[in-house]
């Protein structure tokens, strides 16, 4: 995999995460947002999945 491909994959993943964070901010309570962040920090779910 070239460095360009890796960089584009990184940018796409970051963009998707930012969109998910914005949706989370608008539609979920603070408790649900905290739970989501804690699960993300614990890397809950499939390996490498955000």
ModelCIF file with pLDDT and N, C-alpha, C, O atoms, coordinates in Angstrom:
data_MODEL
#
_entry.id   MODEL 
#
_entity.id                         1 
_entity.type                       polymer 
_entity.pdbx_number_of_molecules   1 
#
_entity_poly.entity_id                      1 
_entity_poly.type                           'polypeptide(L)' 
_entity_poly.nstd_linkage                   no 
_entity_poly.nstd_monomer                   no 
_entity_poly.pdbx_seq_one_letter_code       
;(UNK)(UNK)(UNK)(UNK)(UNK)(UNK)(UNK)(UNK)(UNK)(UNK)(UNK)(UNK)(UNK)(UNK)(UNK)(UNK)
(UNK)(UNK)(UNK)(UNK)(UNK)(UNK)(UNK)(UNK)(UNK)(UNK)(UNK)(UNK)(UNK)(UNK)(UNK)(UNK)
(UNK)(UNK)(UNK)(UNK)(UNK)(UNK)(UNK)(UNK)(UNK)(UNK)(UNK)(UNK)(UNK)(UNK)(UNK)(UNK)
(UNK)(UNK)
;
_entity_poly.pdbx_seq_one_letter_code_can   XXXXXXXXXXXXXXXXXXXXXXXXXXXXXXXXXXXXXXXXXXXXXXXXXX 
_entity_poly.pdbx_strand_id                 A 
#
loop_
_entity_poly_seq.entity_id 
_entity_poly_seq.num 
_entity_poly_seq.mon_id 
_entity_poly_seq.hetero 
1 1  UNK n 
1 2  UNK n 
1 3  UNK n 
1 4  UNK n 
1 5  UNK n 
1 6  UNK n 
1 7  UNK n 
1 8  UNK n 
1 9  UNK n 
1 10 UNK n 
1 11 UNK n 
1 12 UNK n 
1 13 UNK n 
1 14 UNK n 
1 15 UNK n 
1 16 UNK n 
1 17 UNK n 
1 18 UNK n 
1 19 UNK n 
1 20 UNK n 
1 21 UNK n 
1 22 UNK n 
1 23 UNK n 
1 24 UNK n 
1 25 UNK n 
1 26 UNK n 
1 27 UNK n 
1 28 UNK n 
1 29 UNK n 
1 30 UNK n 
1 31 UNK n 
1 32 UNK n 
1 33 UNK n 
1 34 UNK n 
1 35 UNK n 
1 36 UNK n 
1 37 UNK n 
1 38 UNK n 
1 39 UNK n 
1 40 UNK n 
1 41 UNK n 
1 42 UNK n 
1 43 UNK n 
1 44 UNK n 
1 45 UNK n 
1 46 UNK n 
1 47 UNK n 
1 48 UNK n 
1 49 UNK n 
1 50 UNK n 
#
_struct_asym.id          A 
_struct_asym.entity_id   1 
#
loop_
_ma_qa_metric.id 
_ma_qa_metric.mode 
_ma_qa_metric.name 
_ma_qa_metric.software_group_id 
_ma_qa_metric.type 
1 global pLDDT . pLDDT 
2 local  pLDDT . pLDDT 
#
_ma_qa_metric_global.metric_id      1 
_ma_qa_metric_global.metric_value   87.46 
_ma_qa_metric_global.model_id       1 
_ma_qa_metric_global.ordinal_id     1 
#
loop_
_ma_qa_metric_local.label_asym_id 
_ma_qa_metric_local.label_comp_id 
_ma_qa_metric_local.label_seq_id 
_ma_qa_metric_local.metric_id 
_ma_qa_metric_local.metric_value 
_ma_qa_metric_local.model_id 
_ma_qa_metric_local.ordinal_id 
A UNK 1  2 82.00 1 1  
A UNK 2  2 93.00 1 2  
A UNK 3  2 94.00 1 3  
A UNK 4  2 95.00 1 4  
A UNK 5  2 96.00 1 5  
A UNK 6  2 96.00 1 6  
A UNK 7  2 96.00 1 7  
A UNK 8  2 96.00 1 8  
A UNK 9  2 96.00 1 9  
A UNK 10 2 96.00 1 10 
A UNK 11 2 97.00 1 11 
A UNK 12 2 97.00 1 12 
A UNK 13 2 95.00 1 13 
A UNK 14 2 95.00 1 14 
A UNK 15 2 96.00 1 15 
A UNK 16 2 94.00 1 16 
A UNK 17 2 90.00 1 17 
A UNK 18 2 93.00 1 18 
A UNK 19 2 94.00 1 19 
A UNK 20 2 89.00 1 20 
A UNK 21 2 88.00 1 21 
A UNK 22 2 92.00 1 22 
A UNK 23 2 91.00 1 23 
A UNK 24 2 88.00 1 24 
A UNK 25 2 90.00 1 25 
A UNK 26 2 91.00 1 26 
A UNK 27 2 92.00 1 27 
A UNK 28 2 91.00 1 28 
A UNK 29 2 92.00 1 29 
A UNK 30 2 91.00 1 30 
A UNK 31 2 93.00 1 31 
A UNK 32 2 91.00 1 32 
A UNK 33 2 90.00 1 33 
A UNK 34 2 92.00 1 34 
A UNK 35 2 91.00 1 35 
A UNK 36 2 87.00 1 36 
A UNK 37 2 87.00 1 37 
A UNK 38 2 91.00 1 38 
A UNK 39 2 89.00 1 39 
A UNK 40 2 85.00 1 40 
A UNK 41 2 89.00 1 41 
A UNK 42 2 91.00 1 42 
A UNK 43 2 82.00 1 43 
A UNK 44 2 72.00 1 44 
A UNK 45 2 68.00 1 45 
A UNK 46 2 63.00 1 46 
A UNK 47 2 61.00 1 47 
A UNK 48 2 60.00 1 48 
A UNK 49 2 54.00 1 49 
A UNK 50 2 51.00 1 50 
#
loop_
_atom_site.group_PDB 
_atom_site.id 
_atom_site.type_symbol 
_atom_site.label_atom_id 
_atom_site.label_alt_id 
_atom_site.label_comp_id 
_atom_site.label_asym_id 
_atom_site.label_entity_id 
_atom_site.label_seq_id 
_atom_site.pdbx_PDB_ins_code 
_atom_site.Cartn_x 
_atom_site.Cartn_y 
_atom_site.Cartn_z 
_atom_site.occupancy 
_atom_site.B_iso_or_equiv 
_atom_site.pdbx_formal_charge 
_atom_site.auth_seq_id 
_atom_site.auth_comp_id 
_atom_site.auth_asym_id 
_atom_site.auth_atom_id 
_atom_site.pdbx_PDB_model_num 
ATOM 1   N N  . UNK A 1 1  ? 0.840   -1.172 0.000  1.00 82.00 ? 1  UNK A N  1 
ATOM 2   C CA . UNK A 1 1  ? 0.000   0.000  0.000  1.00 82.00 ? 1  UNK A CA 1 
ATOM 3   C C  . UNK A 1 1  ? 0.890   1.242  0.000  1.00 82.00 ? 1  UNK A C  1 
ATOM 4   O O  . UNK A 1 1  ? 1.854   1.328  0.760  1.00 82.00 ? 1  UNK A O  1 
ATOM 5   N N  . UNK A 1 2  ? 0.562   2.173  -0.839 1.00 93.00 ? 2  UNK A N  1 
ATOM 6   C CA . UNK A 1 2  ? 1.379   3.375  -0.919 1.00 93.00 ? 2  UNK A CA 1 
ATOM 7   C C  . UNK A 1 2  ? 1.038   4.328  0.219  1.00 93.00 ? 2  UNK A C  1 
ATOM 8   O O  . UNK A 1 2  ? 0.015   4.189  0.890  1.00 93.00 ? 2  UNK A O  1 
ATOM 9   N N  . UNK A 1 3  ? 1.905   5.279  0.412  1.00 94.00 ? 3  UNK A N  1 
ATOM 10  C CA . UNK A 1 3  ? 1.677   6.262  1.472  1.00 94.00 ? 3  UNK A CA 1 
ATOM 11  C C  . UNK A 1 3  ? 0.459   7.128  1.159  1.00 94.00 ? 3  UNK A C  1 
ATOM 12  O O  . UNK A 1 3  ? -0.242  7.566  2.071  1.00 94.00 ? 3  UNK A O  1 
ATOM 13  N N  . UNK A 1 4  ? 0.206   7.375  -0.129 1.00 95.00 ? 4  UNK A N  1 
ATOM 14  C CA . UNK A 1 4  ? -0.973  8.154  -0.509 1.00 95.00 ? 4  UNK A CA 1 
ATOM 15  C C  . UNK A 1 4  ? -2.253  7.418  -0.131 1.00 95.00 ? 4  UNK A C  1 
ATOM 16  O O  . UNK A 1 4  ? -3.197  8.026  0.373  1.00 95.00 ? 4  UNK A O  1 
ATOM 17  N N  . UNK A 1 5  ? -2.285  6.121  -0.372 1.00 96.00 ? 5  UNK A N  1 
ATOM 18  C CA . UNK A 1 5  ? -3.457  5.322  -0.045 1.00 96.00 ? 5  UNK A CA 1 
ATOM 19  C C  . UNK A 1 5  ? -3.695  5.310  1.460  1.00 96.00 ? 5  UNK A C  1 
ATOM 20  O O  . UNK A 1 5  ? -4.829  5.449  1.916  1.00 96.00 ? 5  UNK A O  1 
ATOM 21  N N  . UNK A 1 6  ? -2.630  5.144  2.222  1.00 96.00 ? 6  UNK A N  1 
ATOM 22  C CA . UNK A 1 6  ? -2.760  5.146  3.677  1.00 96.00 ? 6  UNK A CA 1 
ATOM 23  C C  . UNK A 1 6  ? -3.268  6.488  4.187  1.00 96.00 ? 6  UNK A C  1 
ATOM 24  O O  . UNK A 1 6  ? -4.105  6.542  5.088  1.00 96.00 ? 6  UNK A O  1 
ATOM 25  N N  . UNK A 1 7  ? -2.761  7.562  3.610  1.00 96.00 ? 7  UNK A N  1 
ATOM 26  C CA . UNK A 1 7  ? -3.184  8.897  4.027  1.00 96.00 ? 7  UNK A CA 1 
ATOM 27  C C  . UNK A 1 7  ? -4.662  9.125  3.703  1.00 96.00 ? 7  UNK A C  1 
ATOM 28  O O  . UNK A 1 7  ? -5.396  9.685  4.518  1.00 96.00 ? 7  UNK A O  1 
ATOM 29  N N  . UNK A 1 8  ? -5.097  8.697  2.521  1.00 96.00 ? 8  UNK A N  1 
ATOM 30  C CA . UNK A 1 8  ? -6.499  8.852  2.149  1.00 96.00 ? 8  UNK A CA 1 
ATOM 31  C C  . UNK A 1 8  ? -7.408  8.017  3.050  1.00 96.00 ? 8  UNK A C  1 
ATOM 32  O O  . UNK A 1 8  ? -8.494  8.467  3.416  1.00 96.00 ? 8  UNK A O  1 
ATOM 33  N N  . UNK A 1 9  ? -6.982  6.822  3.407  1.00 96.00 ? 9  UNK A N  1 
ATOM 34  C CA . UNK A 1 9  ? -7.757  5.996  4.332  1.00 96.00 ? 9  UNK A CA 1 
ATOM 35  C C  . UNK A 1 9  ? -7.867  6.671  5.695  1.00 96.00 ? 9  UNK A C  1 
ATOM 36  O O  . UNK A 1 9  ? -8.925  6.647  6.324  1.00 96.00 ? 9  UNK A O  1 
ATOM 37  N N  . UNK A 1 10 ? -6.771  7.272  6.146  1.00 96.00 ? 10 UNK A N  1 
ATOM 38  C CA . UNK A 1 10 ? -6.771  8.005  7.415  1.00 96.00 ? 10 UNK A CA 1 
ATOM 39  C C  . UNK A 1 10 ? -7.746  9.177  7.367  1.00 96.00 ? 10 UNK A C  1 
ATOM 40  O O  . UNK A 1 10 ? -8.530  9.372  8.296  1.00 96.00 ? 10 UNK A O  1 
ATOM 41  N N  . UNK A 1 11 ? -7.698  9.958  6.287  1.00 97.00 ? 11 UNK A N  1 
ATOM 42  C CA . UNK A 1 11 ? -8.588  11.112 6.154  1.00 97.00 ? 11 UNK A CA 1 
ATOM 43  C C  . UNK A 1 11 ? -10.050 10.691 6.105  1.00 97.00 ? 11 UNK A C  1 
ATOM 44  O O  . UNK A 1 11 ? -10.902 11.342 6.710  1.00 97.00 ? 11 UNK A O  1 
ATOM 45  N N  . UNK A 1 12 ? -10.348 9.623  5.400  1.00 97.00 ? 12 UNK A N  1 
ATOM 46  C CA . UNK A 1 12 ? -11.716 9.143  5.317  1.00 97.00 ? 12 UNK A CA 1 
ATOM 47  C C  . UNK A 1 12 ? -12.211 8.671  6.684  1.00 97.00 ? 12 UNK A C  1 
ATOM 48  O O  . UNK A 1 12 ? -13.336 8.983  7.076  1.00 97.00 ? 12 UNK A O  1 
ATOM 49  N N  . UNK A 1 13 ? -11.390 7.930  7.400  1.00 95.00 ? 13 UNK A N  1 
ATOM 50  C CA . UNK A 1 13 ? -11.771 7.451  8.736  1.00 95.00 ? 13 UNK A CA 1 
ATOM 51  C C  . UNK A 1 13 ? -11.984 8.627  9.683  1.00 95.00 ? 13 UNK A C  1 
ATOM 52  O O  . UNK A 1 13 ? -12.927 8.626  10.475 1.00 95.00 ? 13 UNK A O  1 
ATOM 53  N N  . UNK A 1 14 ? -11.124 9.613  9.603  1.00 95.00 ? 14 UNK A N  1 
ATOM 54  C CA . UNK A 1 14 ? -11.253 10.788 10.468 1.00 95.00 ? 14 UNK A CA 1 
ATOM 55  C C  . UNK A 1 14 ? -12.522 11.567 10.151 1.00 95.00 ? 14 UNK A C  1 
ATOM 56  O O  . UNK A 1 14 ? -13.220 12.020 11.058 1.00 95.00 ? 14 UNK A O  1 
ATOM 57  N N  . UNK A 1 15 ? -12.820 11.722 8.869  1.00 96.00 ? 15 UNK A N  1 
ATOM 58  C CA . UNK A 1 15 ? -14.025 12.429 8.452  1.00 96.00 ? 15 UNK A CA 1 
ATOM 59  C C  . UNK A 1 15 ? -15.280 11.696 8.938  1.00 96.00 ? 15 UNK A C  1 
ATOM 60  O O  . UNK A 1 15 ? -16.222 12.330 9.416  1.00 96.00 ? 15 UNK A O  1 
ATOM 61  N N  . UNK A 1 16 ? -15.295 10.384 8.820  1.00 94.00 ? 16 UNK A N  1 
ATOM 62  C CA . UNK A 1 16 ? -16.443 9.606  9.277  1.00 94.00 ? 16 UNK A CA 1 
ATOM 63  C C  . UNK A 1 16 ? -16.610 9.722  10.788 1.00 94.00 ? 16 UNK A C  1 
ATOM 64  O O  . UNK A 1 16 ? -17.731 9.811  11.290 1.00 94.00 ? 16 UNK A O  1 
ATOM 65  N N  . UNK A 1 17 ? -15.501 9.720  11.502 1.00 90.00 ? 17 UNK A N  1 
ATOM 66  C CA . UNK A 1 17 ? -15.563 9.852  12.964 1.00 90.00 ? 17 UNK A CA 1 
ATOM 67  C C  . UNK A 1 17 ? -16.098 11.234 13.361 1.00 90.00 ? 17 UNK A C  1 
ATOM 68  O O  . UNK A 1 17 ? -16.894 11.347 14.293 1.00 90.00 ? 17 UNK A O  1 
ATOM 69  N N  . UNK A 1 18 ? -15.667 12.267 12.663 1.00 93.00 ? 18 UNK A N  1 
ATOM 70  C CA . UNK A 1 18 ? -16.143 13.616 12.964 1.00 93.00 ? 18 UNK A CA 1 
ATOM 71  C C  . UNK A 1 18 ? -17.643 13.741 12.694 1.00 93.00 ? 18 UNK A C  1 
ATOM 72  O O  . UNK A 1 18 ? -18.357 14.381 13.467 1.00 93.00 ? 18 UNK A O  1 
ATOM 73  N N  . UNK A 1 19 ? -18.128 13.138 11.608 1.00 94.00 ? 19 UNK A N  1 
ATOM 74  C CA . UNK A 1 19 ? -19.550 13.169 11.309 1.00 94.00 ? 19 UNK A CA 1 
ATOM 75  C C  . UNK A 1 19 ? -20.340 12.433 12.384 1.00 94.00 ? 19 UNK A C  1 
ATOM 76  O O  . UNK A 1 19 ? -21.393 12.903 12.815 1.00 94.00 ? 19 UNK A O  1 
ATOM 77  N N  . UNK A 1 20 ? -19.836 11.279 12.818 1.00 89.00 ? 20 UNK A N  1 
ATOM 78  C CA . UNK A 1 20 ? -20.505 10.514 13.879 1.00 89.00 ? 20 UNK A CA 1 
ATOM 79  C C  . UNK A 1 20 ? -20.532 11.316 15.177 1.00 89.00 ? 20 UNK A C  1 
ATOM 80  O O  . UNK A 1 20 ? -21.524 11.285 15.905 1.00 89.00 ? 20 UNK A O  1 
ATOM 81  N N  . UNK A 1 21 ? -19.456 12.029 15.466 1.00 88.00 ? 21 UNK A N  1 
ATOM 82  C CA . UNK A 1 21 ? -19.404 12.853 16.675 1.00 88.00 ? 21 UNK A CA 1 
ATOM 83  C C  . UNK A 1 21 ? -20.430 13.990 16.621 1.00 88.00 ? 21 UNK A C  1 
ATOM 84  O O  . UNK A 1 21 ? -21.065 14.301 17.629 1.00 88.00 ? 21 UNK A O  1 
ATOM 85  N N  . UNK A 1 22 ? -20.593 14.607 15.453 1.00 92.00 ? 22 UNK A N  1 
ATOM 86  C CA . UNK A 1 22 ? -21.568 15.689 15.313 1.00 92.00 ? 22 UNK A CA 1 
ATOM 87  C C  . UNK A 1 22 ? -22.991 15.177 15.494 1.00 92.00 ? 22 UNK A C  1 
ATOM 88  O O  . UNK A 1 22 ? -23.796 15.809 16.178 1.00 92.00 ? 22 UNK A O  1 
ATOM 89  N N  . UNK A 1 23 ? -23.303 14.047 14.890 1.00 91.00 ? 23 UNK A N  1 
ATOM 90  C CA . UNK A 1 23 ? -24.632 13.450 15.053 1.00 91.00 ? 23 UNK A CA 1 
ATOM 91  C C  . UNK A 1 23 ? -24.858 13.104 16.516 1.00 91.00 ? 23 UNK A C  1 
ATOM 92  O O  . UNK A 1 23 ? -25.931 13.358 17.064 1.00 91.00 ? 23 UNK A O  1 
ATOM 93  N N  . UNK A 1 24 ? -23.850 12.529 17.141 1.00 88.00 ? 24 UNK A N  1 
ATOM 94  C CA . UNK A 1 24 ? -23.930 12.167 18.555 1.00 88.00 ? 24 UNK A CA 1 
ATOM 95  C C  . UNK A 1 24 ? -24.200 13.400 19.409 1.00 88.00 ? 24 UNK A C  1 
ATOM 96  O O  . UNK A 1 24 ? -25.019 13.344 20.327 1.00 88.00 ? 24 UNK A O  1 
ATOM 97  N N  . UNK A 1 25 ? -23.545 14.481 19.132 1.00 90.00 ? 25 UNK A N  1 
ATOM 98  C CA . UNK A 1 25 ? -23.692 15.720 19.893 1.00 90.00 ? 25 UNK A CA 1 
ATOM 99  C C  . UNK A 1 25 ? -25.112 16.273 19.806 1.00 90.00 ? 25 UNK A C  1 
ATOM 100 O O  . UNK A 1 25 ? -25.646 16.792 20.786 1.00 90.00 ? 25 UNK A O  1 
ATOM 101 N N  . UNK A 1 26 ? -25.712 16.158 18.632 1.00 91.00 ? 26 UNK A N  1 
ATOM 102 C CA . UNK A 1 26 ? -27.030 16.752 18.424 1.00 91.00 ? 26 UNK A CA 1 
ATOM 103 C C  . UNK A 1 26 ? -28.180 15.900 18.945 1.00 91.00 ? 26 UNK A C  1 
ATOM 104 O O  . UNK A 1 26 ? -29.199 16.438 19.379 1.00 91.00 ? 26 UNK A O  1 
ATOM 105 N N  . UNK A 1 27 ? -28.030 14.577 18.908 1.00 92.00 ? 27 UNK A N  1 
ATOM 106 C CA . UNK A 1 27 ? -29.185 13.727 19.167 1.00 92.00 ? 27 UNK A CA 1 
ATOM 107 C C  . UNK A 1 27 ? -29.123 12.912 20.457 1.00 92.00 ? 27 UNK A C  1 
ATOM 108 O O  . UNK A 1 27 ? -30.132 12.312 20.828 1.00 92.00 ? 27 UNK A O  1 
ATOM 109 N N  . UNK A 1 28 ? -28.013 12.862 21.143 1.00 91.00 ? 28 UNK A N  1 
ATOM 110 C CA . UNK A 1 28 ? -27.903 12.032 22.335 1.00 91.00 ? 28 UNK A CA 1 
ATOM 111 C C  . UNK A 1 28 ? -27.684 12.872 23.591 1.00 91.00 ? 28 UNK A C  1 
ATOM 112 O O  . UNK A 1 28 ? -27.145 13.977 23.539 1.00 91.00 ? 28 UNK A O  1 
ATOM 113 N N  . UNK A 1 29 ? -28.116 12.315 24.710 1.00 92.00 ? 29 UNK A N  1 
ATOM 114 C CA . UNK A 1 29 ? -27.917 12.981 25.993 1.00 92.00 ? 29 UNK A CA 1 
ATOM 115 C C  . UNK A 1 29 ? -26.438 12.917 26.381 1.00 92.00 ? 29 UNK A C  1 
ATOM 116 O O  . UNK A 1 29 ? -25.661 12.170 25.787 1.00 92.00 ? 29 UNK A O  1 
ATOM 117 N N  . UNK A 1 30 ? -26.070 13.696 27.369 1.00 91.00 ? 30 UNK A N  1 
ATOM 118 C CA . UNK A 1 30 ? -24.668 13.719 27.798 1.00 91.00 ? 30 UNK A CA 1 
ATOM 119 C C  . UNK A 1 30 ? -24.230 12.356 28.327 1.00 91.00 ? 30 UNK A C  1 
ATOM 120 O O  . UNK A 1 30 ? -23.072 11.974 28.161 1.00 91.00 ? 30 UNK A O  1 
ATOM 121 N N  . UNK A 1 31 ? -25.150 11.612 28.968 1.00 93.00 ? 31 UNK A N  1 
ATOM 122 C CA . UNK A 1 31 ? -24.803 10.297 29.485 1.00 93.00 ? 31 UNK A CA 1 
ATOM 123 C C  . UNK A 1 31 ? -24.481 9.319  28.350 1.00 93.00 ? 31 UNK A C  1 
ATOM 124 O O  . UNK A 1 31 ? -23.532 8.540  28.442 1.00 93.00 ? 31 UNK A O  1 
ATOM 125 N N  . UNK A 1 32 ? -25.275 9.369  27.290 1.00 91.00 ? 32 UNK A N  1 
ATOM 126 C CA . UNK A 1 32 ? -25.025 8.486  26.145 1.00 91.00 ? 32 UNK A CA 1 
ATOM 127 C C  . UNK A 1 32 ? -23.734 8.868  25.439 1.00 91.00 ? 32 UNK A C  1 
ATOM 128 O O  . UNK A 1 32 ? -22.988 8.000  24.985 1.00 91.00 ? 32 UNK A O  1 
ATOM 129 N N  . UNK A 1 33 ? -23.471 10.166 25.346 1.00 90.00 ? 33 UNK A N  1 
ATOM 130 C CA . UNK A 1 33 ? -22.220 10.604 24.706 1.00 90.00 ? 33 UNK A CA 1 
ATOM 131 C C  . UNK A 1 33 ? -21.014 10.147 25.511 1.00 90.00 ? 33 UNK A C  1 
ATOM 132 O O  . UNK A 1 33 ? -20.018 9.703  24.941 1.00 90.00 ? 33 UNK A O  1 
ATOM 133 N N  . UNK A 1 34 ? -21.097 10.251 26.838 1.00 92.00 ? 34 UNK A N  1 
ATOM 134 C CA . UNK A 1 34 ? -20.006 9.793  27.691 1.00 92.00 ? 34 UNK A CA 1 
ATOM 135 C C  . UNK A 1 34 ? -19.800 8.295  27.533 1.00 92.00 ? 34 UNK A C  1 
ATOM 136 O O  . UNK A 1 34 ? -18.663 7.834  27.431 1.00 92.00 ? 34 UNK A O  1 
ATOM 137 N N  . UNK A 1 35 ? -20.881 7.534  27.511 1.00 91.00 ? 35 UNK A N  1 
ATOM 138 C CA . UNK A 1 35 ? -20.779 6.085  27.342 1.00 91.00 ? 35 UNK A CA 1 
ATOM 139 C C  . UNK A 1 35 ? -20.116 5.735  26.009 1.00 91.00 ? 35 UNK A C  1 
ATOM 140 O O  . UNK A 1 35 ? -19.282 4.832  25.945 1.00 91.00 ? 35 UNK A O  1 
ATOM 141 N N  . UNK A 1 36 ? -20.487 6.454  24.945 1.00 87.00 ? 36 UNK A N  1 
ATOM 142 C CA . UNK A 1 36 ? -19.898 6.194  23.626 1.00 87.00 ? 36 UNK A CA 1 
ATOM 143 C C  . UNK A 1 36 ? -18.400 6.483  23.638 1.00 87.00 ? 36 UNK A C  1 
ATOM 144 O O  . UNK A 1 36 ? -17.609 5.703  23.110 1.00 87.00 ? 36 UNK A O  1 
ATOM 145 N N  . UNK A 1 37 ? -18.022 7.587  24.230 1.00 87.00 ? 37 UNK A N  1 
ATOM 146 C CA . UNK A 1 37 ? -16.602 7.951  24.283 1.00 87.00 ? 37 UNK A CA 1 
ATOM 147 C C  . UNK A 1 37 ? -15.808 6.931  25.087 1.00 87.00 ? 37 UNK A C  1 
ATOM 148 O O  . UNK A 1 37 ? -14.711 6.537  24.692 1.00 87.00 ? 37 UNK A O  1 
ATOM 149 N N  . UNK A 1 38 ? -16.368 6.504  26.216 1.00 91.00 ? 38 UNK A N  1 
ATOM 150 C CA . UNK A 1 38 ? -15.663 5.510  27.040 1.00 91.00 ? 38 UNK A CA 1 
ATOM 151 C C  . UNK A 1 38 ? -15.511 4.183  26.313 1.00 91.00 ? 38 UNK A C  1 
ATOM 152 O O  . UNK A 1 38 ? -14.470 3.535  26.417 1.00 91.00 ? 38 UNK A O  1 
ATOM 153 N N  . UNK A 1 39 ? -16.543 3.771  25.576 1.00 89.00 ? 39 UNK A N  1 
ATOM 154 C CA . UNK A 1 39 ? -16.439 2.538  24.793 1.00 89.00 ? 39 UNK A CA 1 
ATOM 155 C C  . UNK A 1 39 ? -15.399 2.679  23.682 1.00 89.00 ? 39 UNK A C  1 
ATOM 156 O O  . UNK A 1 39 ? -14.648 1.743  23.411 1.00 89.00 ? 39 UNK A O  1 
ATOM 157 N N  . UNK A 1 40 ? -15.356 3.836  23.045 1.00 85.00 ? 40 UNK A N  1 
ATOM 158 C CA . UNK A 1 40 ? -14.350 4.061  22.004 1.00 85.00 ? 40 UNK A CA 1 
ATOM 159 C C  . UNK A 1 40 ? -12.938 4.028  22.599 1.00 85.00 ? 40 UNK A C  1 
ATOM 160 O O  . UNK A 1 40 ? -12.016 3.473  22.000 1.00 85.00 ? 40 UNK A O  1 
ATOM 161 N N  . UNK A 1 41 ? -12.783 4.620  23.767 1.00 89.00 ? 41 UNK A N  1 
ATOM 162 C CA . UNK A 1 41 ? -11.462 4.622  24.408 1.00 89.00 ? 41 UNK A CA 1 
ATOM 163 C C  . UNK A 1 41 ? -11.045 3.213  24.825 1.00 89.00 ? 41 UNK A C  1 
ATOM 164 O O  . UNK A 1 41 ? -9.855  2.898  24.832 1.00 89.00 ? 41 UNK A O  1 
ATOM 165 N N  . UNK A 1 42 ? -12.012 2.364  25.173 1.00 91.00 ? 42 UNK A N  1 
ATOM 166 C CA . UNK A 1 42 ? -11.718 0.986  25.579 1.00 91.00 ? 42 UNK A CA 1 
ATOM 167 C C  . UNK A 1 42 ? -11.579 0.072  24.363 1.00 91.00 ? 42 UNK A C  1 
ATOM 168 O O  . UNK A 1 42 ? -11.304 -1.119 24.505 1.00 91.00 ? 42 UNK A O  1 
ATOM 169 N N  . UNK A 1 43 ? -11.771 0.641  23.154 1.00 82.00 ? 43 UNK A N  1 
ATOM 170 C CA . UNK A 1 43 ? -11.703 -0.108 21.900 1.00 82.00 ? 43 UNK A CA 1 
ATOM 171 C C  . UNK A 1 43 ? -12.680 -1.268 21.907 1.00 82.00 ? 43 UNK A C  1 
ATOM 172 O O  . UNK A 1 43 ? -12.338 -2.389 21.531 1.00 82.00 ? 43 UNK A O  1 
ATOM 173 N N  . UNK A 1 44 ? -13.918 -0.981 22.346 1.00 72.00 ? 44 UNK A N  1 
ATOM 174 C CA . UNK A 1 44 ? -14.983 -1.973 22.380 1.00 72.00 ? 44 UNK A CA 1 
ATOM 175 C C  . UNK A 1 44 ? -15.421 -2.301 20.968 1.00 72.00 ? 44 UNK A C  1 
ATOM 176 O O  . UNK A 1 44 ? -15.527 -1.402 20.133 1.00 72.00 ? 44 UNK A O  1 
ATOM 177 N N  . UNK A 1 45 ? -15.680 -3.567 20.681 1.00 68.00 ? 45 UNK A N  1 
ATOM 178 C CA . UNK A 1 45 ? -16.157 -3.989 19.366 1.00 68.00 ? 45 UNK A CA 1 
ATOM 179 C C  . UNK A 1 45 ? -15.060 -4.662 18.584 1.00 68.00 ? 45 UNK A C  1 
ATOM 180 O O  . UNK A 1 45 ? -14.119 -5.214 19.155 1.00 68.00 ? 45 UNK A O  1 
ATOM 181 N N  . UNK A 1 46 ? -15.184 -4.615 17.286 1.00 63.00 ? 46 UNK A N  1 
ATOM 182 C CA . UNK A 1 46 ? -14.230 -5.282 16.406 1.00 63.00 ? 46 UNK A CA 1 
ATOM 183 C C  . UNK A 1 46 ? -12.879 -4.578 16.445 1.00 63.00 ? 46 UNK A C  1 
ATOM 184 O O  . UNK A 1 46 ? -12.824 -3.355 16.578 1.00 63.00 ? 46 UNK A O  1 
ATOM 185 N N  . UNK A 1 47 ? -11.797 -5.330 16.331 1.00 61.00 ? 47 UNK A N  1 
ATOM 186 C CA . UNK A 1 47 ? -10.473 -4.702 16.291 1.00 61.00 ? 47 UNK A CA 1 
ATOM 187 C C  . UNK A 1 47 ? -10.350 -3.742 15.115 1.00 61.00 ? 47 UNK A C  1 
ATOM 188 O O  . UNK A 1 47 ? -10.711 -4.080 13.987 1.00 61.00 ? 47 UNK A O  1 
ATOM 189 N N  . UNK A 1 48 ? -9.842  -2.551 15.384 1.00 60.00 ? 48 UNK A N  1 
ATOM 190 C CA . UNK A 1 48 ? -9.627  -1.558 14.356 1.00 60.00 ? 48 UNK A CA 1 
ATOM 191 C C  . UNK A 1 48 ? -10.876 -0.790 13.963 1.00 60.00 ? 48 UNK A C  1 
ATOM 192 O O  . UNK A 1 48 ? -10.811 0.083  13.098 1.00 60.00 ? 48 UNK A O  1 
ATOM 193 N N  . UNK A 1 49 ? -12.007 -1.094 14.576 1.00 54.00 ? 49 UNK A N  1 
ATOM 194 C CA . UNK A 1 49 ? -13.253 -0.411 14.244 1.00 54.00 ? 49 UNK A CA 1 
ATOM 195 C C  . UNK A 1 49 ? -13.436 0.795  15.143 1.00 54.00 ? 49 UNK A C  1 
ATOM 196 O O  . UNK A 1 49 ? -13.197 0.722  16.348 1.00 54.00 ? 49 UNK A O  1 
ATOM 197 N N  . UNK A 1 50 ? -13.869 1.928  14.548 1.00 51.00 ? 50 UNK A N  1 
ATOM 198 C CA . UNK A 1 50 ? -14.114 3.135  15.332 1.00 51.00 ? 50 UNK A CA 1 
ATOM 199 C C  . UNK A 1 50 ? -15.558 3.410  15.480 1.00 51.00 ? 50 UNK A C  1 
ATOM 200 O O  . UNK A 1 50 ? -15.938 4.394  16.115 1.00 51.00 ? 50 UNK A O  1 
#
